[in-house]
Amino acid sequence: MPETPPEGIPPIEVQVDAQTVGRFSNQVMIGHDPESFELRFLYIPPGSQRGLLVAHIILTPPHAKRLLKALEENIRRYEATFGPIPEQVLPIGPVH
C-alpha cells in the first residue's frame, strides 16, 4: 500500500518498464561488508537440491536499516489484520 509522503516532500513517481515482473522467492542469503549489505533472493522448488537466483540486491547500511524498520512495521500491520504469521524452520541445507 503506497504511503503518503511527509508534509513538504514531493512524492516519487516510479516508472515500470514492460520487462519488469515480480519474482517469487522462498529463501534469501544475506551478506555484508563495511560498505554494503547484499541480499540474494532464491527460489528453491520443493524437494529440489537446486535453487535459482531470482534477484541480487545491494544496499547501503543505512538503507538496510530503513528496510528492516519498514519490514517490521509492515509485519506488525499485517499481523494486526490477519493474525500472527507462523514461523517455519525449513529443512534446507547450506546454499553454495
Secondary structure, DSSP 8 states (H G I E B T S, - for coil): ------TT---------TT------SEEEEEE-SS-EEEEEEE--TT-S--EEEEEEEE-HHHHHHHHHHHHHHHHHHHHHH--------------
